[in-house]
Amino acid sequence: MTTEAHAAEGSTGYIVHHLTPFSVGEGFWTLHLDTLFFSAVLGSLFVLFFKSVAQKATANVPNLTQSFVEMIIEFVDQQVKDSFHGKSELICPLALSIFCWVFLWNFMDLFPVDIIPAVAGMMGIEYMRVVPSTDLNATFALSMSVFCLIIYYNLKIKGIFHFGKELLLHPFNHWLLIPFNILLNFVEYLAKPISLALRLFGNLYAGELIFILIALMPWYIQPLLSFPWAVFHILIITLQAFIFMVLTIVYLSMAHEEH
């Protein structure tokens, strides 16, 4: 969008336009189609890329692409070994998928804020938000998936009786304090998906907002601000993907502890 268009639309209108999703439906049944589309595309790219590298992998001297993928896998595998103390074949693939998928979500923040919405506008789509992690629905959906796995493994490893006993008699092992224990455990379990979702959403929403504010400035100032912020933002998007992955591993490790 040009500077003249910015002036005509107004700064507030420009910001709101870029942060408004392309949605259908009303109320609870509203679907953010741009979030669903980019999430599906990025997830498919991740799967196809890793599958392609795995099919072409060789035991000889690996090429640069294979070395890159092996480095990521070894990095995630080491995090699982350090943080996960149970036995499950799901944890490593899950951690790898979460790290790469969330990183790709966040990486969309580095695209110039006007390019993809402009292309969508040519196709007759008025609104287009391209960063899935700036949509609270996406981050909550991912965190709730992790929360469901936490409950599932608690029930699977500990059984209904021992899991219920843990909820009722932890941290205070006395029947008079059962209501207090239930309240504490309710807050603890509720805080896990909320903190996962809000941490990712908050950081990426703020980062996207800064890019939008930079785009409102004169064209000759934008490179002086956007490039340093983009370089710094690479660290932020990687760190947020790492934190989401590590906390998922830790929470599932706690669910596997029998005592």
C-alpha positions in Angstrom: 0.0 0.0 0.0 1.4 3.4 -0.9 1.9 6.3 1.4 -1.0 8.2 -0.3 -3.3 5.2 0.3 -2.1 5.2 4.0 -3.1 8.8 4.3 -6.4 8.3 2.6 -7.3 5.4 4.7 -5.9 6.7 8.0 -3.4 5.0 10.3 -6.1 3.4 12.5 -8.0 2.0 9.6 -4.8 0.7 8.0 -3.9 -1.2 11.2 -7.4 -2.5 11.8 -7.6 -3.7 8.2 -4.3 -5.7 8.5 -5.3 -7.3 11.8 -8.8 -8.3 10.7 -9.1 -11.9 9.5 -10.9 -13.2 6.4 -13.8 -14.9 8.1 -17.2 -16.5 7.5 -20.0 -17.2 9.9 -21.1 -15.5 13.0 -20.5 -15.8 16.7 -19.1 -19.1 17.9 -19.3 -20.6 14.4 -17.1 -17.9 12.9 -14.3 -19.5 10.8 -11.1 -17.6 10.1 -10.4 -18.9 6.6 -7.0 -17.2 6.3 -5.7 -18.9 9.5 -7.0 -22.3 8.4 -5.6 -21.9 4.9 -2.1 -20.8 5.9 -1.9 -23.3 8.7 -2.8 -26.1 6.3 -0.4 -24.9 3.6 2.5 -24.5 6.1 1.8 -27.9 7.7 1.8 -29.5 4.3 5.0 -27.8 3.3 6.7 -29.1 6.5 5.5 -32.7 6.0 6.4 -32.8 2.3 9.8 -31.2 2.8 10.8 -33.6 5.5 9.3 -36.6 3.6 11.3 -35.6 0.5 14.5 -35.3 2.4 13.9 -38.6 4.2 13.3 -40.4 0.9 16.5 -39.0 -0.6 18.6 -39.4 2.6 21.9 -41.2 2.1 24.4 -42.8 4.5 27.3 -41.2 2.6 28.3 -37.6 2.9 24.9 -35.8 3.3 24.1 -32.7 1.2 23.3 -29.4 2.8 19.5 -30.0 2.9 19.9 -33.4 4.6 22.4 -31.9 7.1 19.9 -29.2 7.9 17.1 -31.6 8.6 19.3 -33.9 10.6 20.4 -31.0 12.7 16.8 -30.0 13.5 15.9 -33.6 14.3 18.9 -34.1 16.6 18.2 -30.8 18.3 14.6 -31.8 19.1 15.6 -35.3 20.1 18.1 -33.9 22.6 15.4 -31.7 24.1 13.1 -34.7 24.5 15.9 -36.7 26.1 16.7 -33.9 28.5 13.1 -33.1 29.5 11.0 -36.2 29.0 11.3 -39.0 31.5 8.6 -41.4 30.3 8.4 -43.9 27.4 6.4 -42.9 24.4 7.0 -43.1 20.6 4.8 -40.1 20.1 6.7 -37.4 21.9 9.6 -36.9 19.5 7.5 -36.6 16.4 5.0 -34.4 18.3 7.8 -32.1 19.5 9.3 -31.9 16.0 6.0 -31.1 14.4 5.1 -28.4 17.0 8.5 -26.8 16.7 8.5 -26.7 12.9 4.9 -25.8 12.5 4.9 -23.0 15.0 8.2 -21.7 13.5 6.6 -21.6 10.1 3.5 -19.9 11.5 5.8 -17.2 13.0 8.0 -17.0 9.9 5.1 -15.5 8.0 5.6 -12.4 10.1 8.7 -11.7 8.1 6.8 -11.2 4.8 6.2 -7.5 4.0 2.9 -6.7 5.5 1.3 -5.4 2.3 2.3 -8.1 -0.3 0.0 -11.0 0.4 -3.0 -8.8 1.4 -2.5 -6.9 -1.9 -2.6 -10.1 -3.9 -5.7 -11.2 -2.0 -7.3 -7.9 -2.8 -6.7 -8.5 -6.5 -8.6 -11.7 -6.1 -11.5 -9.9 -4.4 -10.6 -10.8 -0.8 -10.9 -7.7 1.3 -9.2 -9.0 4.5 -6.2 -11.3 4.8 -4.2 -11.9 7.9 -1.2 -14.1 7.0 0.3 -14.9 10.4 -1.6 -17.8 12.0 0.0 -17.2 15.4 -1.5 -13.7 15.6 -4.9 -15.4 15.7 -5.8 -16.4 19.2 -8.1 -19.1 17.8 -5.0 -20.9 16.3 -2.8 -20.7 19.3 -5.6 -21.8 21.6 -6.5 -24.7 19.3 -2.9 -25.9 19.4 -2.6 -25.5 23.1 -5.9 -27.3 23.7 -4.6 -30.2 21.6 -1.6 -30.4 23.9 -3.9 -30.2 26.9 -6.0 -33.1 25.7 -2.8 -35.2 25.4 -1.9 -34.2 29.0 -5.2 -35.5 30.3 -5.0 -38.6 28.1 -1.6 -39.6 29.3 -2.5 -38.9 32.9 -5.4 -41.3 32.6 -3.4 -43.8 30.6 -0.3 -43.9 32.8 -1.8 -43.3 36.2 -5.3 -44.8 35.7 -8.6 -43.1 36.7 -8.2 -44.0 40.4 -4.6 -42.7 40.9 -5.2 -39.6 38.7 -8.3 -38.8 40.7 -6.4 -39.4 44.0 -3.7 -37.0 42.8 -6.3 -34.3 42.0 -7.9 -34.7 45.4 -4.9 -35.2 47.7 -2.2 -33.2 46.1 -0.5 -31.0 47.2 -2.0 -31.4 50.7 -2.5 -35.1 51.7 -5.5 -34.6 54.0 -9.2 -35.2 53.3 -10.2 -31.9 54.9 -8.2 -30.0 52.3 -9.7 -31.8 49.3 -11.7 -28.7 48.1 -8.6 -26.6 48.3 -6.6 -29.2 46.4 -9.2 -29.4 43.7 -9.1 -25.6 43.3 -5.3 -25.5 43.1 -5.2 -28.4 40.6 -8.0 -26.8 38.5 -6.0 -23.5 38.3 -2.8 -25.4 37.5 -4.3 -27.4 34.7 -6.2 -24.4 33.3 -3.1 -22.3 33.3 -1.2 -24.7 31.0 -3.2 -24.2 27.8 -3.9 -20.6 28.5 -0.3 -19.7 29.1 0.8 -21.6 26.0 -1.7 -19.9 23.8 -1.4 -16.4 25.2 2.4 -16.3 25.2 2.7 -17.3 21.6 -0.2 -15.0 20.5 1.0 -12.0 22.5 4.5 -12.0 21.2 3.7 -12.5 17.6 0.7 -10.1 17.6 3.0 -7.4 19.0 5.7 -8.2 16.4 3.2 -8.0 13.6 1.9 -4.7 15.0 5.4 -3.2 14.9 5.9 -4.2 11.3 2.5 -2.6 10.5 3.5 0.6 12.3 6.8 0.7 10.4 4.9 0.3 7.1 3.0 3.5 8.0 6.2 5.5 8.0 7.7 7.2 4.9 9.3 4.8 2.4 12.8 6.1 2.9 12.6 5.4 6.7 11.1 1.9 6.5 14.3 0.0 5.5 16.2 1.6 8.4 13.7 0.2 10.9 12.3 -2.9 9.2 15.6 -4.6 8.6 17.0 -4.4 12.2 13.6 -5.4 13.6 13.3 -8.3 11.1 16.8 -9.6 12.2 15.8 -9.4 15.8 12.4 -10.9 15.1 14.1 -14.0 13.7 15.3 -14.7 17.2 11.8 -14.0 18.7 10.0 -16.4 16.3 12.5 -19.2 16.9 12.4 -18.7 20.6 8.6 -18.8 20.7 8.6 -22.1 18.8 11.2 -23.5 21.1 9.3 -22.5 24.2 6.1 -24.0 23.0 7.9 -27.2 22.2 9.8 -27.5 25.5 6.7 -26.7 27.6 4.8 -29.4 25.7 7.5 -31.9 26.4 7.7 -30.9 30.1 3.9 -31.1 30.5 3.7 -34.5 28.9 6.6 -35.7 31.0 4.7 -34.7 34.1 1.7 -36.6 32.9 3.9 -39.7 32.6 5.1 -39.6 36.2 3.4 -42.2 38.2 4.1 -40.7 41.6 
